[in-house]
Amino acid sequence: MDCPLCREDGGTVLWRDAEWRAIEVDDPAYPGFTRIIWNAHAAEMSDITEAGRTRLLRAVHAVEVAQRQFLMPDKVNLASLGNMVAHVHWHVIPRWRDDRAFPDPVWVAPRREAIGAGAEAARARLPAYRDALVAALRALT
């Protein structure tokens, strides 16, 4: 099997335990875009034990809470698509009304070229977000 999330981290690792990892996506238009990735290869949530799913979703929740508190987005998008990479992972994406694609998903062609004031302001708060997120994720284990 040639799975990119089995082969590589998938971004900058913020936290990792035995079951899952939190990575920061390098996307200047969406500062704080974080993925929670199940470490073992599983294509669907139903392939993971109930206890594992609970821990995974608690991590997704912790990311959303930290994003809202520190990055102050207008909305947070949660997505677990797996159409391109059939390995369980959740996208937790802070969104601002003036971001490049709002109100569309981040994966479509941008409506605007400029990154937006909301994302620019959030960039300065990224260190505090990362510190708070790591502390929250550590508390889950």
Phi and psi in degrees as a GROMACS rama.xvg file:
@    title "Ramachandran Plot"
@    xaxis  label "Phi"
@    yaxis  label "Psi"
@TYPE xy
-113.379  80.7124  ASP-2
-104.259  121.105  CYS-3
-62.7497  -30.4083  PRO-4
-82.3403  -11.2227  LEU-5
-87.3808  -33.7357  CYS-6
-77.7018  -37.8359  ARG-7
-138.416  166.131  GLU-8
-65.57  -34.3322  ASP-9
92.2376  10.3825  GLY-10
151.72  -169.573  GLY-11
-78.1358  119.252  THR-12
-72.9334  123.292  VAL-13
-94.7382  -34.4841  LEU-14
-157.517  143.907  TRP-15
-145.572  137.736  ARG-16
-127.736  -165.96  ASP-17
-67.4726  -25.4231  ALA-18
-104.033  -35.4886  GLU-19
-147.712  166.536  TRP-20
-137.149  152.148  ARG-21
-110.018  125.97  ALA-22
-123.827  148.925  ILE-23
-95.7328  130.53  GLU-24
-84.8163  132.464  VAL-25
-83.2645  86.1703  ASP-26
-138.02  102.693  ASP-27
-57.7319  -26.7982  PRO-28
-74.5205  -19.6343  ALA-29
-133.863  69.7099  TYR-30
-60.5647  135.563  PRO-31
90.9381  -3.13038  GLY-32
-54.5848  119.652  PHE-33
-127.184  143.044  THR-34
-117.461  140.029  ARG-35
-106.603  120.317  ILE-36
-119.477  127.253  ILE-37
-69.4851  129.323  TRP-38
-68.4007  -46.7258  ASN-39
-76.1222  148.928  ALA-40
-69.8711  122.135  HIS-41
-147.243  131.045  ALA-42
-81.3841  -30.9951  ALA-43
-134.335  156.693  GLU-44
-57.5941  -34.6736  MET-45
-70.4979  -7.74061  SER-46
-83.8476  -7.65518  ASP-47
-104.502  145.296  ILE-48
-60.8553  159.456  THR-49
-58.6819  -43.3751  GLU-50
-63.2832  -40.7307  ALA-51
-64.0284  -42.929  GLY-52
-61.666  -40.3506  ARG-53
-62.1484  -46.7624  THR-54
-63.706  -41.0637  ARG-55
-61.9551  -46.2544  LEU-56
-71.1732  -28.3222  LEU-57
-65.1673  -36.6045  ARG-58
-67.0345  -43.956  ALA-59
-57.8239  -44.5177  VAL-60
-61.2951  -43.7835  HIS-61
-60.8545  -38.0202  ALA-62
-64.4096  -47.6858  VAL-63
-58.2461  -45.2816  GLU-64
-60.5119  -45.939  VAL-65
-65.2092  -40.2044  ALA-66
-61.0463  -46.6221  GLN-67
-64.0419  -40.3515  ARG-68
-71.3769  -42.3638  GLN-69
-102.268  -32.9371  PHE-70
-96.8975  -18.1552  LEU-71
53.7612  51.2371  MET-72
-72.2857  162.156  PRO-73
-77.1274  -24.4315  ASP-74
-156.386  153.679  LYS-75
-120.009  127.53  VAL-76
-98.1603  133.18  ASN-77
-114.155  131.378  LEU-78
-146.043  138.593  ALA-79
-135.97  85.0388  SER-80
-91.5229  -60.5635  LEU-81
69.1442  16.4661  GLY-82
-72.9234  -37.2754  ASN-83
-88.846  -35.8049  MET-84
-129.292  105.245  VAL-85
-81.1544  65.9469  ALA-86
-142.771  126.924  HIS-87
-56.7333  122.065  VAL-88
-157.732  147.946  HIS-89
-115.2  134.521  TRP-90
-94.8714  129.222  HIS-91
-121.825  107.735  VAL-92
-121.015  114.911  ILE-93
-72.2323  137.487  PRO-94
-127.244  145.592  ARG-95
-124.511  147.133  TRP-96
-58.8073  -23.5488  ARG-97
-104.705  15.4805  ASP-98
-72.3181  171.331  ASP-99
-60.4111  -31.7641  ARG-100
-114.111  -11.2274  ALA-101
-53.9245  134.901  PHE-102
-92.8203  8.14636  PRO-103
-74.5831  166.107  ASP-104
-62.5059  155.43  PRO-105
-66.8861  -14.9997  VAL-106
-87.9973  -4.27961  TRP-107
-89.2315  169.413  VAL-108
-59.2449  134.908  ALA-109
-63.4149  146.382  PRO-110
-80.757  -28.6804  ARG-111
-132.23  152.521  ARG-112
-83.1602  -38.8482  GLU-113
-67.4497  146.327  ALA-114
-68.4085  -39.866  ILE-115
111.491  147.279  GLY-116
-65.9032  -35.9185  ALA-117
-61.5517  -46.769  GLY-118
-67.5568  -39.5233  ALA-119
-61.2305  -43.7664  GLU-120
-65.8625  -37.8978  ALA-121
-65.9999  -31.6858  ALA-122
-55.3529  -38.0643  ARG-123
-68.1459  -22.9666  ALA-124
-94.488  1.68601  ARG-125
-58.9908  -43.363  LEU-126
-58.2839  -42.9923  PRO-127
-65.7779  -39.3702  ALA-128
-59.9453  -49.5924  TYR-129
-59.1096  -46.1331  ARG-130
-61.3085  -46.2647  ASP-131
-65.9413  -39.8725  ALA-132
-64.7004  -46.1996  LEU-133
-60.5645  -41.4816  VAL-134
-62.8027  -41.8143  ALA-135
-66.4863  -40.3961  ALA-136
-69.9505  -38.1284  LEU-137
-60.2683  -38.3134  ARG-138
-66.4641  -20.8053  ALA-139
-77.2935  -19.956  LEU-140
